[in-house]
Amino acid sequence: MVKTTTESVQCQRCGRKLRTPKAMELGYGRVCHSKYKAEKAKEEMDRNQMRLELDGVN
């Protein structure tokens, strides 16, 4: 008897089932990964903006 296991991997952002190996590796589906990258880029931009504003005060 051969036992098989089916591992269900879910998107870390929306919780949907991931179907492609790339999505499973990233932990996000295609759309959620794009949104995740955009959010991270905005956070980085905001941090840089704060640094510039603080540097201008000194």
For each residue, the residues with C-beta under 8 A, 3 or more apart:
1:
2:
3:
4:
5:
6:
7:
8: 17
9: 17 18 23 24 27
10: 15 16 17 18
11: 14 15 16 17 18 23 27 28 29 32
12: 27 28 32
13: 28 29 32 35 36
14: 11 29 32
15: 10 11
16: 10 11 29
17: 8 9 10 11
18: 9 10 11 23 24 27 28 29
19: 23
20: 23 24
21: 24 25
22: 25 26
23: 9 11 18 19 20 26 27 28 29 30 33
24: 9 18 20 21 27
25: 21 22
26: 22 23 33
27: 9 11 12 18 23 24
28: 11 12 13 18 23 32 33 36
29: 11 13 14 16 18 23 32 33
30: 23 33 34
31: 34 35
32: 11 12 13 14 28 29 35 36
33: 23 26 28 29 30 36 37
34: 30 31 37 38
35: 13 31 32 38 39
36: 13 28 32 33 39 40
37: 33 34 40 41
38: 34 35 41 42
39: 35 36 42 43
40: 36 37 43 44
41: 37 38 44 45
42: 38 39 45 46
43: 39 40 46 47
44: 40 41 47 48
45: 41 42 48 49
46: 42 43 49 50
47: 43 44 50 51
48: 44 45 51 52
49: 45 46 52 53
50: 46 47 53 54
51: 47 48 54 55
52: 48 49 55 56
53: 49 50 56 57
54: 50 51 57 58
55: 51 52 58
56: 52 53
57: 53 54
58: 54 55
